[in-house]
Amino acid sequence: MCGIVGYIGHRDAYPIIIKGLQRLEYRGYDSAGIALYDGSHINLSKTKGKVTDLENKSKSSISMSGNLGIGHTRWATHGVPNDVNSHPHYSNSGDLVIIHNGIIENYESLKKELGKRGYSFTSDTDTEVLVNLIEEVQKSEGVLLGQAVQIALNQAVGAYAIAVFDKKKPDEIVVAKLGSPLAIGIGENEFFVASDASPFIEFTNNAVYLEDGEMAIVRLGKEIKLRKIQNDAIAYPNILELQMNLEEIEKGGYDHFMLKEIYEQPRAILDTYRGRLLPDQGIIKMTGIDQNLEKFLNANKIIIVACGTSWHAGLVAEYIFEDLARIPVEVEYASEFRYRNPVITEKDVLIAISQSGETADTLAAIKMAKEKGAFVYGVCNVVGSSISRETDSGTYTHAGPEIGVASTKAFTTQITVLTLMALKLAKEKGEFSESRFHEYLTELETIPAKVEKALESNTLVEIIADVYKHSTNCLYLGRGYNFPVALEGALKLKEISYIHAEGYPAAEMKHGPIALIDEQMPVIVIATKKGHYEKVVSNIQEIKSRKGKIIAIVTEGDEQVVDLADHVIEVPETIESFTPLLTTIPLQLLSYHIAVMRDCNVDQPRNLAKSVTVE
């Protein structure tokens, strides 16, 4: 939800922190701030707006010297976005400074108690309460900063990733994590702190990811000290070598990260199945499935939990698993699943899908499923993320960093992984003959090239976008495997262009939505020849008779829909279960171009953040 960055070492902290905040701005961008310690004073600058606003303000308002500093880019939870509520926050004495990602749920009761002890507050945030609680513990208990943080966090209820320093101890930063991500980069006598590794990738490729309930004292000239927040037990850091490179987190000549990531999908899909899809050998090699094959084959059912775009990928997976592997599947919103009393047993398998691996509701669903004895399998993109650590096993998508808030390559790589899983299980269950299995493997290998072909529609899609850029409503229709794609297409348009859009199964149009159709209503229909083609053609005819404007996604060479639709976008032919990997491409491009033409902030749409790490 928010992005945090910290540095302590021999370099100037300011440029590292500003650059880091720019790379983390996808996590929150309604306000930003920075605090630097120059050896005698803490220089603090913060403002409503984006990191560029912070940069402009800092140049004229503070000294930018110092080898110790912390910074924050905010997605507001407690308190409206403004200069005062922006992070970092001081303690009342001015000695402690904190940045925080998360929510302290009992902050009101803590604030009242601190008020009785003489503390005053200038902001509406829970974070200012937390930093003053830490200061009060320091005073009342007579302890150093690390222990004060530990004691204070045992009184706090909620989720957090924090970094705090004390100007009386300028050689250390104390960090802690519960429910929000936090990484520590380890350099030569220097340390970096961030919500993910992107802020420090050019300085070091060695990082420690804190586990939930851990804190660390990062001190110059010393090794990182990890301990458990609750019981003071020593934890031992697991230093990982980062696989990310700097080029992956830059725009690479594209106007927006979203467009770059749309065009990265052929490579991302290839990277996702590389080493797993082996058509020449007639096998799919997935260690997480191979080691837990009986869990899947003997499962009463598979439950898929996810949020947003990942939920749509889960819906596609429901069709794939049931159609190909003949395993019953339920797809749940993680945010609903965790708050009801679902029927789940030790005979079930739960698949949790998340791009970031940090989605709070999905993590809570995982915890619930494990408590009920289910086997939990993760599908996520970020190595070392919370979901990858909390699940029993899993598979990474290898999409590479996804910076644009609206997911694109996350969706197609998740579907790729889930397709590999379903095909492997179908073969193991005897649902596929050798020849049919080989046909599917061979066709799946061609998908990256076919996505490249689908991307060639970009110019046509831009022309269509110009026609409908001023629309106020839009319908997306699909059947079977492409019904979830219709939902995903509508979500993309809503997210980045702010046009109201809804996705429906095409047959459900007659049960209400058809009342909305007139000459002002664009209707995007996914009408590939695979699946229920004649039924979809019939739906298109119903729309035309009511003067609706039809944008059709069709298979190359289609002749029937061409005569009915106002606009036609072709995608290559493929096996029906693979069509979502192609039909989603023009929908991503359509939403992108409409948003650009409406002068919307494509990579940072209003009110949204990339990773929802709090409720």
C-alpha positions, 0 to 999 in steps of 0.5 A: 500500500505504501512504499518505504525506503531507508539508507545508512552507509557512506553514500549521500542518502538523498539521491538513493532515497528519492530514486527508490521512492520513484521506483516504489511509487506504484505502491502509493502516490498521494503524498511523499516525504523524506527525513535526512540526518546530517550529523546534527539535525534531522532535515524533513520534507514532505508534501501532498502529491507525487515524488516529483513534488517532493523532489521539487520542494526538498531542493528549496526547503532542506539541506540534502546532506547526510548518510542516514535517511528514510523516505515514504510514498503514501497510499492514505489509510488514516487521515486524508492525503495532505502535507501534515499526514505525509510520512515521515513522522517525528516523535514529540521530542523530535529525536525519533523519526518513523515511516510506516506501511500498514495500519495500527488498528488500536491506535485510538486507544493508544492515542488516548493513553499517550494524550493522558501522558502529555503527548500531542499530535499534529496529524490524523495518522496512526503512525504518529501514535506509534512513534510516540508510543516508542518514545514513551517506552524509551522513557518509561522503561529506560531502554534503547531504541531496538528494545523500545520498538519491540515493546511498543509493537507488542502493544500495537495491533495491526499490520506494519512494516516500519523503519525508525531511527533515533538521532541520538544513535545515528549509526542504526535503523530499526525495522520490523514487519508484520503483514507488510513486505520489508527487504534489507539490502546488504552492501559494503558497510552500508544497508538499504531498507525498502518495501521491495528490492527495486530501490537498491538493485544497482547497489547490491544483489544481496538481500534479507526478507524479514518474516512476519513477526521479525525485527532487525537492528541494522547497524553500521560495522555490524551484522544484521541482528534479527529477533522475534518481536513477541518473544525475543528469540534470535532469528537468523537471516537468510541472505538471498541473491536477487534475480532482478536487474536494473533494466527490468524496472526502467521503462526502456523507451516506452511511454508507460510501464503498462505499455512496456509490460503489455509488450513484455508478455511474449517473453514473460510467458516464455520465461514462465514455461521455460524449463517446465514445458518440454514438448520434445520429451512429452513432459511438463516438469513442475517440482511443486506438483511432482513433489505433491502429486498425490495431494492434487490427485486425491483432492476432494476439490481445489479451492482457488483464492485471489483478488482482482486480476488474480481472481480472474486468472483463477476463474480461467483456471476453474474452466481449465482444471475442470475441463481438462483434469476433471477436478472440481474447483471453487474460485473465491474472493480471498476477501470474502473467503476469510470472513465466512465459515467455508467448508474446507478439509484436509482433503482439499487443496487451496491454490492462492494466486497473487502477483506481489505475494503480499496481498493481505486478504489472500495471506489471511485465506492461506492461514485459515486453510492451513488451520483447517488442514488443507494443502496450500499451493501458491502461484505468485511472481515475487521471489521471497514474498510472504505467500511464497513463504507461507504456502506449503509449496508453489510455483513462481510465474517469472513475469519479472517486475510489474510496476504498472498498477493495472496488471497485464503480464501478471494475468497471462503468466498466472494463466500459463502456470495454471494451464501447465498445472492442469495439463500435468494433472490431466495426464497423470489422471489419464484424462489425456491420451499421449497424442492429445497431450503432445498436441496441447504441449506443442500448441502451448509452446507457440503461444508467445509467438501468437501473442506477438501476432496479437500485439500487431493489432495495436495501431487498429486498437488505437484507432478504435480507442479514439472513437470510444474515448468519451464513452461513459459506459461499456459492456464486455461479453464472453462465453466459457473460457472467455467470460473471465477475460470479459471481466478482466477487460472491463476491470482494466478499463475501469481501473485506468480510464475511469469509464464504468464498464461491466463484464458478463457471460454473453448469454446473461445479457438478456437477463438485464444488461440488454436494457442498457444497450443503445447507439451510445453503448459500446459492447466488446464481444469476445467471439473466437471460433473455438467454443460457443461461436454460434451462440455468441454470433446470436448475441451479437445480432441481438445487440445490433438490432438494438443499435449497440456499437460492437467491437469484436475480438475474433479468430483470424479469417472470421467471415460471419462476425465481420459482417455484423460488428462495427470494429473487428480485431483479429487474434491467431487461432489456438486451442480453446483453453489457450484463447484467454492468453490471446484475447486479453491482449487487444483488451489491454491495449484498448484500455491503455489507449483510451486512458492515454487519450483521456489524459489519465495517469495510466501507471498510477490510477487514482485511489489505487495501489499495486499491492493491497497489503492492508484490509 
